[in-house]
């Protein structure tokens, strides 16, 4: 019997599996880094689209907020003419 009786594979096959596991670990790290880079790039694009602060090219949220402030500032409720009081 072999020195290590718990293992059912010959020594040559065991060393191949260890190398395969290390290679898979490296692939997992690379895939994680690529997914992280894609997520960060998408977050940047979404942020610029929603809350960009470039003059003339504001993001959706800032443009809507600015329009809301202008409407509130116009105070159109005071512009409604009230009917004249009767004699």
HUDA-V938258 format. One record per residue. PSI is psi in whole degrees, -180 to 180 (NA if undefined). BURIAL is + if it has 24 or more other C-alpha atoms within 12 Angstrom, else -. Layout:
psi->{PSI,PSI}
burial->{BURIAL,BURIAL}
This chain:
psi->{155,164,-36,98,-12,-22,134,-1,147,160,-38,-38,-34,-44,-31,-37,-36,-44,-38,-41,-41,-39,-39,-37,-41,-39,-39,-42,-44,-45,-41,-45,-42,-43,-38,-42,-41,-42,-42,-42,-42,-39,-40,-44,-44,-42,-44,-36,-41,-43,33,145,16,134,132,-11,51,155,169,-47,-46,-37,-43,-40,-43,-43,-40,-42,-38,-42,-42,-41,-31,-27,59,-16,-31,-15,-9,127,132,145,146,144,139,162,NA}
burial->{-,-,-,-,-,-,-,-,-,-,-,-,-,-,-,-,-,-,-,-,-,-,-,-,-,-,-,-,-,-,-,-,-,-,-,-,-,-,-,-,-,-,-,-,-,-,-,-,-,-,-,-,-,-,-,-,-,-,-,-,-,-,-,-,-,-,-,-,-,-,-,-,-,-,-,-,-,-,-,-,-,-,-,-,-,-,-}
